[in-house]
Amino acid sequence: MGNFYFLEGQSFQGASSNPQSISQKAPISINAEEEFWKEIMESNSPQDFQDYLSTYPNGRFADLAKLKIRKLESK
């Protein structure tokens, strides 16, 4: 193993305990609604689309979800 030395006059700055600085460095780029839709869009279960509408009643895919429910329930 290597040797460990303290250098006089130098300090170590570890990870920040400020959560705000962490979130600024790693922005969340996942759109939860879009991810939800991608998971269910090929589903044959009307309940999946009902769940989507419960979560996002005015969502981007609400009209498609309603159409999908009507089609699946008419089978």
Secondary structure, DSSP 8 states (H G I E B T S, - for coil): -------TT---------HHHHHHHS-----HHHHHHHHHTT---HHHHHHHHHH-TT-TTHHHHHHHHHHHHT-
